[in-house]
Amino acid sequence: MRDAVLRLLGPGFPGPGFAGAERVGESDFLGWQIDDLRFRSAETNEEIPAFFLRPPDGAAPVGAVIYMHAHGNRYETGRDELLAGRPALQRPYAEDLRRLGLAALCLELPAFGARREPGESARAKALLWQGRTLFGQMLAELTAGVDYLAGHPAVDAGRTGALGFSMGSTLAFWLAALDRRIRATSALCSFADLEGLISAGAHDGHGIYMMVPGLLPVARTGQIAGLAAPRALQIGVGLQDWSTPPEAFARGRTDLEAAYAAAGAADRLSFHVEPDSGHVETPAMRDAVLAFLQRELAG
């Protein structure tokens, strides 16, 4: 199934990765540092800004997460989410990750932040005409980000995870499914069977970035996320969330639990479900995420 899904994302996925990385600035952050990075796509030559939270030079390597920012139609917000947060989050993740002793890399994804032009619609349509997808481009860039973490002296490559909310959630469990280097993943507030979303009429709430032609005959959401087994996976949802209708979540959960059971890894899968919350991170959800990251990556 993994190979079939990869083919749907576009020919040659994930592609050649980054042509290089330049550090254009740095700043202190609670005794660690924030590197202001500029990657360059080896395929399109587009500049890709990123923030990299890491320990200072010479420190022992630490675990790390690739942090995927959300969508929310806030195209002005990209990599800044790591440091500044967004209204749907309890607070920015940078300080919590620093206190756990985890490095974090946040790429500015296409159509956001300094990459707002061309916009999401224009990018997606051009790529679809080429037989590719914007979702595939995002995942390819994130895979190149994992390459960067794997080669950085500040990072223990064996303790690399993925973390994201909303759009970042979907990208996080897809990245874990497609890249076996991801050891642990926390995906918040976007996990639902796609056919269930269509039945509930909720699918149009997602941006065109997420459209992968031909996906439904190949795999369901829970089956895709199940490709992460036997590695650790945490799913956080609120059942009043427009993007997680209860029936669509239940179908995705059943498929995902079946995949982890088949891999003999049922204990590596966990859910944080809040019946009365919506498309927001709650205090209890943040606590669950930090406990998960502490256990799986920081120890």
Secondary structure, DSSP 8 states (H G I E B T S, - for coil): -HHHHHHHH-TTTT-S-EEEEEEEEEEEETTEEEEEEEEEETTT--EEEEEEEE--TTS--EEEEEEE---TT-TT-STTHHHH--TTSSS-SHHHHHHHT-EEEEE--TTSGGG-SS-HHHHHHHHHHTT--HHHHHHHHHHHHHHHHHH-TTEEEEEEEEEEETHHHHHHHHHHHH-TT--EEEEES----HHHHHHHT-GGGS-GGG--TT-TTT--HHHHHGGGTTSEEEEEEETT-TTS-HHHHHHHHHHHHHHHHHTT-GGGEEEEEETT--SS--HHHHHHHHHHHIIIII-
